[in-house]
Each structure stands twice: as structure tokens, then as C-alpha cells.
């Protein structure tokens, strides 16, 4: 494990160290981008589990909730990367919004350049809109992972020249197909013989697990497919997935990182889920996603991929879920082709964003936000949005 030293580090802030496989996948991709940039600056992650983060990724890490440690590392940091994920929102917790805003504000006070990287923005209400907009206007660059977030930022008063339309960094990750096939074999499954389900608890509402179970059983009986339950964050997902397993049978998959998950989902006929990165991995893998949406980020990102089966997670009934699953299972090649094309478009957007981040990491505090084609890229972003 690498200890946090005093070198001028690139600092990464986000929802890290909470065993969320989606957010850890984002972090892994950001770290890979920085390493590919050949920057000699150390990387330091603000984490809920700094020792585990340091050991897992071979980086420096400090406790994200230790103000003294955070400010010490920030005092001579060369760059703060805030993201990715939906960090600036107050729907689930105002404390989350205030935390990330405080990190950005501290960086600006200390003269550290700030990059808002591949974020989803909102929902925000009341003073949260004004606070977030004010801090986003202090950043050198604000890249947003979906068009709805981009439009929302403009409506909130964020300066257009700072805004860039991007996509989730996970679109750049490579699938581990061999690992995915090995996972299927270890579970006694043949590729193409199963469908995947991932549900979660959520602060905004409660899902009706019995309605989901009824639809899973119907799909299982009609198509002879094995339901496989995939946890993306054990503390939030495992209890509900166990309830589905007890009602429907099937297989509970062990935890896997996103690269193995994508390989595994390449053998799933469809993927029914509430977690954004579960659905993204499914789309990348060619398993048609059926989204149970619990917030606006899923609506927006699924819309950008041409996914039509998006249901309200808290109000969907068994008939609606079953029909959506049937639509996905019967999707023709044209529908699948649209999703593939939009996945590729998102991969290019994410790749462009990562190249700008690489350049910023190499430059450090000196002119970190200036690029020869910056205004052109912002204009392209506006057209795409």
C-alpha cells in the first residue's frame, strides 16, 4: 500500500470506498486515464476506505471524511477531479451535495484547478441550484455525461463555454469475455441460457418485490431461461436479491468487477435492473437492457442509448415489467443495432473527454483549463445536446 505523501498529487473526489461496483468502475477508468497520460504526478483518492483503495489501485488515498487530511493533500495538489457519477444532487441527501460542493470550494480557495468530470447533474432544488451553479462556474471545465444534465446546467446559469457533453467513463472499459464465460461456467450456466436481474433499495421509494418476482417467474417459464441475480453494492442490493431468489429460484452470482460483468452479461438474453452501470454493461455487452428507473440519470442515459423499455421502479406492476421483458427478448436486429451505434457514440464522447483530462493532468496548475480547440468542443457539445 502506498502512503499519502506531500508530493503535488492529482486528487480524485467521488463516491469511492463504499463497495459500489459502478463507482469503483468509474474510479478504475479515471486512474487508467491518468496513467496513460504518463503524468509523473502521484494520484490520491478521497475514499471512505483509504487503505483498501490504496491497495486495490496502487495509489495514494486519504479518508474523505477527515478534513485535516483532505486539506493537507489539497494544499499543494496540482488538480482536483470531481467525478464521475451523479455527485451534485440533493434528491437522496442534501449532505451529499454539501460535501462535494465543500470539496470544490476548498480547492478553489487553495488555488487548485477543478475539473468536473463526466458528472450527472441533479435533481437539484431550492438553494441547491444556486450553490451548485456557483461552484460549477468556478471550475476550469465541466463535462456532463448526458444531454439532460447539460441542458439543466445551462438552465441553472452555468457558463456555456465551460460545458462539454461527455459520457460515462465506463464506456471506455474493456470487457473481460473470458472471465465472464468462466463465471457462467462456475454457476453451471451456458451462455445464452439466462437473464440477469439487479435491484436495489433506494432512498426515494420502495419497489414492490412481489411484482418483480411475478414477472421474473413468467419470463422463466415462457422462455426456459435461468434468472441470475447480480449485486452491484451488497449493502443495498443483497437482501432484495435474496428475496427474489427465494420466490423465483435461479442463481445468485458472486460479486464481479465491471469488466467481468460485461463479459458475463454478453451471455444474458436480457438484463432487468435498477443500477445505471449494470444497465450500461448490459448495453455494451449486447444484452438488451430493461430499466427500472429510480432517478432521472437512468431515464436520460437510457434515452441516449435508444433503450425504449424504461419503467418507473416504484410503480411498475408485473404486467408492465413482463411486457417490457418480452419486448426486449423479441427485439429485432434494427433495435439492437441502434443500441450498438449509440454505445459507440458514447464511447467516442468518453474517449474525447479522457484525452482532455490526460492533458490537464500533464499540465498541472499551469493553464490547466486552456485548450486550443476548447470553444469548438463546447460548440459541438451544444449541438449534440
TITIRO-490247 format. One record per residue (C-alpha): x, y, z; residue in three letters. Coordinates in pm, whole numbers, m for minus. Example, Ala and Ser with C-alpha at 12.3 -4.5 7.8 and 13.67 -1.06 7.14 Angstrom:
2
c1_c2_c3_residuo
1230_m450_780_ALA
1367_m106_714_SER
% end
This chain:
385
c1_c2_c3_residuo
0_0_0_UNK
121_349_m84_UNK
106_610_187_UNK
m14_963_123_UNK
291_1185_96_UNK
345_1552_27_UNK
401_1542_m349_UNK
184_1757_m575_UNK
m81_1497_m650_UNK
m379_1473_m880_UNK
m669_1447_m635_UNK
m983_1245_m720_UNK
m1310_1306_m535_UNK
m1621_1092_m571_UNK
m1829_817_m414_UNK
m1534_588_m360_UNK
m1463_331_m94_UNK
m1825_224_m46_UNK
m1804_m104_m240_UNK
m2027_28_m517_UNK
m1908_m164_m822_UNK
m2034_104_m1059_UNK
m1848_386_m887_UNK
m1537_173_m845_UNK
m1551_106_m1218_UNK
m1553_482_m1280_UNK
m1255_526_m1048_UNK
m1061_247_m1219_UNK
m1115_415_m1556_UNK
m1010_760_m1429_UNK
m692_612_m1280_UNK
m619_432_m1607_UNK
m664_757_m1799_UNK
m419_936_m1570_UNK
m164_656_m1602_UNK
m199_654_m1979_UNK
m125_1028_m1974_UNK
229_949_m1849_UNK
197_1215_m1582_UNK
465_1179_m1316_UNK
235_1323_m1050_UNK
107_1082_m787_UNK
m264_1002_m775_UNK
m452_1047_m448_UNK
m814_933_m399_UNK
m1051_1067_m133_UNK
m1207_744_m10_UNK
m1432_603_259_UNK
m1189_310_284_UNK
m846_464_209_UNK
m634_160_290_UNK
m842_m67_67_UNK
m847_192_m213_UNK
m471_238_m196_UNK
m409_m136_m205_UNK
m661_m209_m480_UNK
m543_58_m726_UNK
m182_120_m621_UNK
m250_487_m547_UNK
m235_718_m250_UNK
m557_765_m57_UNK
m690_959_242_UNK
m1011_939_442_UNK
m1266_1152_261_UNK
m1432_1246_592_UNK
m1111_1363_762_UNK
m1100_1740_693_UNK
m741_1785_812_UNK
m612_1504_592_UNK
m810_1622_290_UNK
m695_1984_322_UNK
m336_1872_375_UNK
m337_1680_47_UNK
m529_1952_m131_UNK
m297_2234_m22_UNK
m41_2151_m288_UNK
m245_1935_m528_UNK
m196_2001_m898_UNK
m556_1920_m997_UNK
m887_1816_m840_UNK
m1103_1579_m1042_UNK
m1461_1571_m914_UNK
m1639_1273_m1058_UNK
m1775_1085_m1219_UNK
m2123_991_m1115_UNK
m2418_1199_m1002_UNK
m2241_1383_m721_UNK
m2422_1719_m737_UNK
m2778_1625_m644_UNK
m2997_1673_m339_UNK
m3273_1419_m404_UNK
m3133_1142_m184_UNK
m2935_1360_58_UNK
m2855_1728_90_UNK
m2547_1624_286_UNK
m2402_1466_m27_UNK
m2445_1788_m225_UNK
m2290_1998_50_UNK
m1995_1759_85_UNK
m1895_1768_m282_UNK
m1956_2142_m302_UNK
m1733_2191_4_UNK
m1454_1991_m161_UNK
m1477_2203_m477_UNK
m1492_2527_m278_UNK
m1186_2430_m73_UNK
m990_2350_m388_UNK
m1073_2685_m545_UNK
m981_2871_m225_UNK
m644_2696_m229_UNK
m588_2774_m596_UNK
m624_2416_m716_UNK
m774_2378_m1065_UNK
m1104_2187_m1062_UNK
m1236_1957_m1333_UNK
m1592_1835_m1304_UNK
m1552_1509_m1491_UNK
m1831_1311_m1659_UNK
m2090_1405_m1398_UNK
m2463_1364_m1399_UNK
m2624_1682_m1265_UNK
m2936_1689_m1050_UNK
m3200_1661_m932_UNK
m3146_1992_m752_UNK
m3398_2215_m581_UNK
m3415_2545_m395_UNK
m3076_2674_m278_UNK
m2906_2363_m415_UNK
m2942_2501_m769_UNK
m2772_2829_m683_UNK
m2494_2667_m479_UNK
m2411_2408_m744_UNK
m2418_2658_m1030_UNK
m2191_2898_m842_UNK
m1930_2629_m782_UNK
m1953_2484_m1132_UNK
m1875_2830_m1266_UNK
m1553_2820_m1060_UNK
m1434_2504_m1237_UNK
m1198_2510_m1532_UNK
m1406_2254_m1715_UNK
m1744_2087_m1660_UNK
m1808_1769_m1859_UNK
m2153_1614_m1819_UNK
m2239_1258_m1909_UNK
m2585_1311_m2060_UNK
m2774_1574_m2256_UNK
m3034_1632_m1981_UNK
m2759_1725_m1735_UNK
m2607_1954_m1997_UNK
m2936_2137_m2053_UNK
m3000_2153_m1679_UNK
m2658_2313_m1624_UNK
m2738_2583_m1881_UNK
m3075_2649_m1719_UNK
m2904_2677_m1380_UNK
m2677_2950_m1513_UNK
m2351_2763_m1569_UNK
m2137_2938_m1830_UNK
m2173_2767_m2166_UNK
m1803_2793_m2252_UNK
m1721_2570_m1957_UNK
m1966_2296_m2054_UNK
m1884_1985_m2255_UNK
m2110_1693_m2338_UNK
m1941_1367_m2250_UNK
m2042_1015_m2149_UNK
m1979_786_m1857_UNK
m1612_678_m1833_UNK
m1726_316_m1808_UNK
m1799_325_m2183_UNK
m1420_312_m2235_UNK
m1365_m1_m2025_UNK
m1280_m330_m2192_UNK
m1493_m637_m2134_UNK
m1337_m950_m1991_UNK
m1520_m1205_m2201_UNK
m1305_m1495_m2086_UNK
m1375_m1401_m1724_UNK
m1745_m1368_m1796_UNK
m1763_m1711_m1959_UNK
m1568_m1861_m1670_UNK
m1816_m1703_m1429_UNK
m2108_m1856_m1621_UNK
m1943_m2199_m1616_UNK
m1877_m2174_m1241_UNK
m2251_m2114_m1190_UNK
m2345_m2411_m1409_UNK
m2476_m2187_m1687_UNK
m2439_m2192_m2064_UNK
m2400_m1856_m2238_UNK
m2740_m1751_m2374_UNK
m2938_m1964_m2128_UNK
m3004_m1700_m1865_UNK
m3126_m1348_m1798_UNK
m2985_m1109_m1538_UNK
m3162_m911_m1265_UNK
m3023_m637_m1042_UNK
m3243_m445_m795_UNK
m3164_m223_m500_UNK
m3301_m29_m206_UNK
m3344_340_m272_UNK
m3400_643_m51_UNK
m3669_785_m280_UNK
m3911_495_m261_UNK
m3977_125_m223_UNK
m4003_m128_m502_UNK
m4268_m399_m497_UNK
m4055_m711_m490_UNK
m4359_m936_m540_UNK
m4448_m766_m870_UNK
m4091_m807_m994_UNK
m4086_m1170_m880_UNK
m4407_m1247_m1069_UNK
m4262_m1107_m1391_UNK
m3935_m1298_m1343_UNK
m4125_m1623_m1297_UNK
m4328_m1554_m1613_UNK
m4015_m1496_m1821_UNK
m3850_m1804_m1671_UNK
m4146_m2026_m1759_UNK
m4215_m1890_m2108_UNK
m3854_m1891_m2234_UNK
m3690_m2155_m2016_UNK
m3425_m1908_m1903_UNK
m3247_m1913_m1569_UNK
m3273_m1590_m1365_UNK
m2936_m1474_m1233_UNK
m2924_m1214_m956_UNK
m2640_m962_m968_UNK
m2548_m733_m680_UNK
m2380_m401_m761_UNK
m2348_m291_m395_UNK
m2402_m568_m145_UNK
m2516_m343_140_UNK
m2804_m208_m71_UNK
m2882_m495_m308_UNK
m2826_m834_m147_UNK
m3136_m853_73_UNK
m3377_m781_m213_UNK
m3196_m1016_m448_UNK
m3217_m1294_m191_UNK
m3591_m1235_m165_UNK
m3622_m1273_m543_UNK
m3413_m1590_m535_UNK
m3636_m1744_m267_UNK
m3950_m1665_m470_UNK
m3824_m1740_m819_UNK
m3530_m1977_m793_UNK
m3230_m1936_m1021_UNK
m2874_m1842_m930_UNK
m2716_m1571_m714_UNK
m2394_m1452_m882_UNK
m2093_m1359_m671_UNK
m1960_m1005_m687_UNK
m1763_m919_m1000_UNK
m1595_m610_m1135_UNK
m1743_m433_m1436_UNK
m1513_m590_m1694_UNK
m1610_m944_m1588_UNK
m1973_m835_m1550_UNK
m1981_m711_m1909_UNK
m1838_m1041_m2027_UNK
m2095_m1230_m1820_UNK
m2386_m1020_m1948_UNK
m2284_m1098_m2306_UNK
m2445_m1435_m2233_UNK
m2763_m1289_m2083_UNK
m3062_m1269_m2317_UNK
m3188_m953_m2139_UNK
m3085_m757_m1830_UNK
m3352_m620_m1595_UNK
m3216_m369_m1348_UNK
m3219_m51_m1144_UNK
m2845_22_m1133_UNK
m2708_250_m1404_UNK
m2377_71_m1450_UNK
m2543_m269_m1460_UNK
m2759_m138_m1745_UNK
m2459_22_m1920_UNK
m2263_m302_m1904_UNK
m2565_m483_m2048_UNK
m2595_m238_m2338_UNK
m2223_m267_m2411_UNK
m2242_m646_m2396_UNK
m2538_m673_m2635_UNK
m2785_m784_m2367_UNK
m3092_m566_m2422_UNK
m3149_m359_m2105_UNK
m3487_m332_m1934_UNK
m3458_m39_m1695_UNK
m3644_2_m1369_UNK
m3573_369_m1326_UNK
m3542_518_m979_UNK
m3398_856_m1081_UNK
m3351_1090_m1373_UNK
m2998_976_m1457_UNK
m3126_637_m1571_UNK
m3402_794_m1782_UNK
m3154_1025_m1951_UNK
m2871_779_m2014_UNK
m3104_504_m2133_UNK
m3271_754_m2366_UNK
m2931_848_m2509_UNK
m2870_480_m2589_UNK
m3202_430_m2764_UNK
m3332_196_m2492_UNK
m3711_209_m2504_UNK
m3804_m19_m2214_UNK
m3773_218_m1916_UNK
m4024_174_m1632_UNK
m4086_359_m1307_UNK
m3919_135_m1049_UNK
m4159_232_m771_UNK
m4485_194_m966_UNK
m4420_m79_m1223_UNK
m4653_m378_m1196_UNK
m4597_m738_m1301_UNK
m4776_m697_m1634_UNK
m4575_m388_m1730_UNK
m4245_m546_m1633_UNK
m4331_m870_m1813_UNK
m4431_m685_m2133_UNK
m4108_m485_m2124_UNK
m3909_m807_m2084_UNK
m4094_m965_m2377_UNK
m4024_m659_m2593_UNK
m3654_m686_m2511_UNK
m3644_m1060_m2573_UNK
m3816_m1014_m2908_UNK
m3609_m710_m3009_UNK
m3518_m723_m3376_UNK
m3175_m660_m3521_UNK
m3263_m300_m3605_UNK
m3336_m222_m3239_UNK
m3015_m389_m3126_UNK
m2821_m204_m3395_UNK
m2946_132_m3265_UNK
m2820_49_m2916_UNK
m2481_m62_m3054_UNK
m2445_259_m3252_UNK
m2532_475_m2951_UNK
m2292_280_m2730_UNK
m2017_350_m2983_UNK
m2108_719_m2992_UNK
m2092_732_m2613_UNK
m1755_557_m2617_UNK
m1617_825_m2852_UNK
m1751_1106_m2633_UNK
m1597_949_m2322_UNK
m1269_895_m2504_UNK
m1250_1258_m2612_UNK
m1312_1368_m2254_UNK
m1038_1139_m2125_UNK
m787_1288_m2369_UNK
m857_1637_m2233_UNK
m820_1505_m1880_UNK
m486_1348_m1971_UNK
m361_1682_m2100_UNK
m480_1857_m1784_UNK
m303_1605_m1564_UNK
25_1662_m1750_UNK
m3_2040_m1727_UNK
m93_2065_m1360_UNK
m176_2409_m1226_UNK
m32_2590_m1527_UNK
m308_2678_m1773_UNK
m491_2357_m1695_UNK
m816_2471_m1845_UNK
m687_2612_m2174_UNK
m710_2414_m2496_UNK
m667_2535_m2848_UNK
m994_2379_m2960_UNK
m1189_2434_m2639_UNK
m1453_2661_m2786_UNK
m1502_2433_m3082_UNK
m1560_2140_m2849_UNK
m1810_2339_m2644_UNK
m1998_2431_m2959_UNK
m2005_2065_m3064_UNK
m2139_1977_m2722_UNK
m2422_2225_m2759_UNK
m2521_2082_m3095_UNK
m2513_1727_m2961_UNK
m2724_1824_m2661_UNK
% end
